[in-house]
């Protein structure tokens, strides 16, 4: 599964106009940055709860922007959280951070 689904980006471009895509991608990148900063921060007390919250939000936003790999992982984390799996942070945090960073770098290449 690819980090970036180029066909979805092209479809989005056709729907909203190519000139609007960089603006929306910038908003998406800002969202990814916020999630990364919070997950990496020692100030975030309950990272497991935060992972639950962002995974639910990421399912939708990542799907909209063609971030298929991130969407699939967010769905996996969300399903585990809904199933009552304990140790969400220990199981998923490091991989989520890595995938957020990879996705961020790939999408930054689109707007450069």
Backbone as JSON, one array per atom type, in Angstrom:
{
  "sequence": "XXXXXXXXXXXXXXXXXXXXXXXXXXXXXXXXXXXXXXXXXXXXXXXXXXXXXXXXXXXXXXXXXXXXXXXXXXXXXXXXXXXXXXXXXXXXXXXXXXXXXXXXXXXXXXXX",
  "N": [[0.84, -1.18, 0.0], [0.55, 2.16, -0.85], [2.01, 5.23, 0.43], [1.03, 7.63, -0.48], [-1.75, 8.13, -2.43], [-1.87, 8.81, -5.56], [-3.88, 8.99, -7.48], [-6.16, 9.66, -5.99], [-5.45, 12.2, -5.16], [-5.38, 13.51, -7.62], [-8.06, 13.23, -8.34], [-9.25, 14.72, -6.28], [-8.18, 17.2, -6.94], [-9.48, 17.65, -9.37], [-12.08, 17.9, -8.44], [-12.09, 20.11, -6.66], [-10.57, 22.04, -7.83], [-7.41, 22.7, -9.16], [-5.87, 24.8, -8.17], [-6.63, 25.03, -5.55], [-5.72, 22.84, -4.19], [-3.02, 22.92, -3.03], [-3.51, 24.58, -0.81], [-5.32, 23.09, 0.76], [-3.75, 20.81, 1.19], [-1.76, 21.95, 2.72], [-3.18, 22.52, 5.04], [-3.77, 19.89, 5.83], [-1.16, 18.96, 6.28], [-0.52, 20.6, 8.44], [-2.23, 19.54, 10.34], [-1.11, 16.96, 10.6], [1.4, 17.71, 11.64], [0.62, 18.78, 14.14], [-0.39, 16.49, 15.41], [1.96, 14.94, 15.49], [3.66, 16.54, 17.1], [2.26, 16.51, 19.51], [2.22, 13.76, 20.14], [4.92, 13.3, 20.44], [5.53, 14.85, 22.59], [6.4, 15.32, 25.98], [4.57, 16.45, 27.53], [2.06, 15.54, 26.9], [-0.09, 13.74, 28.59], [-1.76, 11.39, 28.6], [-1.12, 9.39, 26.32], [-2.16, 7.16, 25.1], [-4.94, 7.6, 25.13], [-4.93, 9.87, 23.53], [-4.0, 8.8, 21.12], [-6.2, 7.22, 20.46], [-8.1, 9.23, 19.96], [-6.92, 10.7, 17.8], [-6.64, 8.73, 15.88], [-9.23, 8.13, 15.18], [-10.01, 10.56, 14.01], [-8.11, 10.72, 11.95], [-8.79, 8.66, 10.21], [-10.75, 9.65, 8.52], [-9.7, 12.15, 7.47], [-7.22, 11.37, 6.35], [-8.09, 9.54, 4.44], [-9.5, 11.25, 2.74], [-7.44, 12.73, 1.6], [-5.93, 10.91, 0.26], [-4.02, 9.52, 1.66], [-3.41, 6.66, 2.0], [-2.06, 4.57, 3.39], [-1.7, 5.63, 5.96], [-4.37, 6.05, 6.61], [-5.33, 3.39, 6.7], [-3.82, 2.4, 8.84], [-4.67, 4.07, 10.9], [-7.32, 3.26, 11.03], [-6.95, 0.67, 11.96], [-5.87, 1.15, 14.54], [-8.0, 2.55, 15.65], [-10.0, 0.57, 15.6], [-8.87, -1.28, 17.38], [-8.91, 0.23, 19.71], [-11.67, 0.61, 20.05], [-12.37, -2.0, 20.51], [-11.57, -2.3, 23.01], [-8.94, -2.79, 23.62], [-6.23, -2.86, 25.73], [-3.23, -1.06, 26.51], [-2.8, 0.57, 24.26], [-1.09, 2.72, 23.69], [1.52, 1.6, 24.03], [1.49, -0.36, 22.09], [0.94, 0.92, 19.63], [1.96, 3.57, 19.38], [4.71, 4.24, 18.57], [4.84, 3.29, 15.92], [2.78, 4.81, 14.8], [3.82, 7.4, 15.02], [6.07, 7.17, 13.33], [4.8, 6.63, 10.87], [3.24, 8.93, 10.55], [5.29, 10.82, 10.24], [6.54, 9.88, 7.88], [4.42, 10.14, 6.07], [3.98, 12.89, 6.2], [6.43, 13.88, 5.14], [6.27, 12.9, 2.51], [4.0, 14.2, 1.49], [4.78, 16.83, 1.72], [6.52, 17.01, -0.37], [4.82, 17.28, -2.49], [3.88, 19.89, -2.45], [6.02, 21.5, -2.8]],
  "CA": [[0.0, 0.0, 0.0], [1.34, 3.38, -0.99], [1.8, 6.31, 1.39], [0.23, 8.64, -1.17], [-2.52, 7.63, -3.57], [-1.85, 9.92, -6.52], [-5.19, 9.08, -8.15], [-7.07, 10.41, -5.12], [-5.04, 13.61, -5.21], [-5.84, 14.02, -8.91], [-9.53, 13.32, -8.26], [-9.51, 15.88, -5.43], [-7.84, 18.37, -7.75], [-10.57, 17.85, -10.33], [-13.3, 18.29, -7.72], [-12.02, 21.42, -5.99], [-9.72, 22.94, -8.61], [-5.99, 22.48, -8.89], [-5.31, 25.91, -7.41], [-7.0, 24.89, -4.14], [-5.08, 21.66, -3.61], [-1.93, 23.25, -2.1], [-4.07, 25.15, 0.43], [-5.85, 21.98, 1.54], [-2.62, 19.98, 1.62], [-1.1, 22.67, 3.8], [-4.01, 22.29, 6.23], [-3.55, 18.49, 6.2], [0.19, 18.89, 6.86], [-0.61, 21.22, 9.76], [-2.87, 18.53, 11.2], [-0.09, 15.94, 10.88], [2.38, 18.31, 12.55], [0.02, 18.87, 15.47], [-0.41, 15.13, 15.97], [3.33, 14.54, 15.78], [4.15, 17.3, 18.24], [1.6, 16.03, 20.73], [2.67, 12.4, 20.44], [6.33, 13.36, 20.85], [5.67, 15.72, 23.75], [6.3, 14.75, 27.32], [3.44, 17.14, 28.15], [0.85, 14.77, 26.64], [-0.12, 12.79, 29.7], [-2.37, 10.11, 28.25], [-0.88, 9.2, 24.89], [-3.08, 6.13, 24.63], [-6.21, 8.27, 24.83], [-4.7, 10.77, 22.39], [-3.95, 7.94, 19.94], [-7.59, 6.87, 20.14], [-8.75, 10.41, 19.38], [-6.4, 11.06, 16.49], [-6.87, 7.65, 14.91], [-10.6, 8.3, 14.7], [-10.0, 11.72, 13.1], [-7.26, 10.45, 10.8], [-9.45, 7.76, 9.24], [-11.47, 10.48, 7.55], [-8.86, 13.12, 6.77], [-6.23, 10.66, 5.54], [-8.8, 8.99, 3.29], [-9.83, 12.36, 1.84], [-6.24, 13.22, 0.94], [-5.22, 9.83, -0.41], [-2.96, 8.97, 2.51], [-4.0, 5.34, 2.2], [-1.36, 3.79, 4.42], [-2.04, 6.26, 7.23], [-5.79, 5.76, 6.82], [-5.46, 1.98, 7.1], [-3.26, 2.23, 10.18], [-5.58, 4.75, 11.83], [-8.49, 2.38, 11.18], [-6.51, -0.45, 12.81], [-5.76, 1.66, 15.91], [-9.36, 2.87, 16.08], [-10.68, -0.7, 15.86], [-8.31, -1.84, 18.62], [-9.41, 1.05, 20.82], [-13.09, 0.3, 20.22], [-12.46, -3.36, 21.03], [-11.16, -2.25, 24.41], [-7.57, -3.25, 23.81], [-5.4, -2.03, 26.61], [-1.86, -0.85, 26.01], [-2.83, 1.2, 22.94], [0.14, 3.51, 23.51], [2.68, 0.73, 23.88], [1.37, -1.14, 20.87], [0.78, 1.67, 18.38], [2.5, 4.93, 19.35], [5.94, 4.39, 17.77], [4.51, 3.11, 14.5], [1.98, 5.96, 14.36], [4.75, 8.52, 14.84], [6.85, 6.91, 12.12], [3.93, 6.76, 9.7], [2.91, 10.36, 10.43], [6.49, 11.49, 9.7], [6.7, 9.46, 6.49], [3.34, 10.75, 5.3], [4.26, 14.32, 6.16], [7.52, 14.12, 4.18], [5.8, 12.6, 1.15], [3.06, 15.24, 1.09], [5.54, 18.08, 1.57], [7.09, 16.98, -1.71], [3.78, 17.68, -3.44], [3.64, 21.33, -2.47], [7.3, 22.21, -3.0]],
  "C": [[0.89, 1.24, 0.0], [1.03, 4.4, 0.11], [0.85, 7.33, 0.8], [-0.45, 8.01, -2.37], [-2.69, 8.79, -4.55], [-3.19, 10.08, -7.23], [-6.2, 9.85, -7.3], [-6.74, 11.89, -5.11], [-5.52, 14.23, -6.52], [-7.35, 14.18, -8.93], [-9.93, 14.53, -7.42], [-9.25, 17.17, -6.19], [-8.94, 18.68, -8.75], [-11.84, 18.35, -9.67], [-13.24, 19.71, -7.18], [-11.21, 22.46, -6.77], [-8.27, 22.82, -8.18], [-5.38, 23.57, -8.02], [-5.62, 25.8, -5.91], [-6.31, 23.73, -3.44], [-3.94, 22.03, -2.66], [-2.44, 23.81, -0.76], [-4.58, 24.02, 1.33], [-4.74, 21.04, 2.03], [-1.86, 20.63, 2.76], [-1.87, 22.5, 5.11], [-3.79, 20.86, 6.74], [-2.18, 18.32, 6.85], [0.22, 19.53, 8.25], [-1.21, 20.27, 10.78], [-1.85, 17.45, 11.59], [0.96, 16.46, 11.84], [1.87, 18.39, 13.98], [0.02, 17.51, 16.15], [0.98, 14.68, 16.36], [3.87, 15.25, 17.02], [3.55, 16.79, 19.54], [2.06, 14.63, 21.11], [4.12, 12.37, 20.93], [6.55, 14.15, 22.13], [5.56, 14.96, 25.06], [5.13, 15.37, 28.08], [2.13, 16.38, 27.94], [0.8, 13.62, 27.63], [-0.66, 11.43, 29.31], [-2.26, 9.89, 26.74], [-1.78, 8.13, 24.3], [-4.42, 6.73, 24.26], [-6.06, 9.18, 23.62], [-4.63, 9.96, 21.09], [-5.34, 7.53, 19.5], [-8.28, 8.03, 19.43], [-8.24, 10.71, 17.98], [-6.64, 9.97, 15.46], [-8.28, 7.76, 14.35], [-10.66, 9.46, 13.69], [-9.22, 11.44, 11.82], [-7.91, 9.53, 9.77], [-10.1, 8.59, 8.14], [-10.53, 11.4, 6.77], [-7.82, 12.44, 5.88], [-6.88, 10.06, 4.3], [-9.1, 10.08, 2.27], [-8.63, 12.81, 1.01], [-5.41, 12.12, 0.3], [-4.05, 9.28, 0.37], [-3.41, 7.57, 2.95], [-3.37, 4.53, 3.32], [-1.69, 4.33, 5.82], [-3.5, 5.98, 7.58], [-5.98, 4.34, 7.33], [-4.93, 1.76, 8.52], [-4.15, 2.89, 11.23], [-6.83, 3.9, 12.07], [-8.15, 1.2, 12.09], [-6.44, -0.02, 14.28], [-7.16, 1.94, 16.46], [-10.13, 1.59, 16.43], [-10.17, -1.33, 17.16], [-8.83, -1.08, 19.83], [-10.88, 0.73, 21.1], [-13.3, -1.11, 20.77], [-12.0, -3.45, 22.48], [-9.76, -2.74, 24.67], [-6.82, -2.3, 24.73], [-4.02, -1.9, 25.96], [-1.83, -0.28, 24.59], [-1.53, 1.96, 22.69], [1.33, 2.63, 23.22], [2.66, 0.0, 22.54], [1.49, -0.29, 19.61], [1.52, 3.0, 18.29], [3.72, 5.08, 18.43], [5.66, 4.26, 16.29], [3.68, 4.27, 13.96], [2.88, 7.16, 14.11], [5.55, 8.35, 13.56], [6.01, 7.12, 10.86], [3.5, 8.21, 9.48], [4.09, 11.12, 9.81], [6.69, 11.15, 8.23], [5.66, 10.12, 5.6], [3.58, 12.24, 5.14], [5.34, 14.64, 5.12], [7.05, 13.93, 2.74], [4.86, 13.7, 0.64], [3.73, 16.59, 0.95], [6.15, 18.15, 0.18], [6.08, 17.43, -2.77], [3.65, 19.19, -3.55], [4.91, 22.16, -2.63], [7.46, 22.57, -4.46]]
}
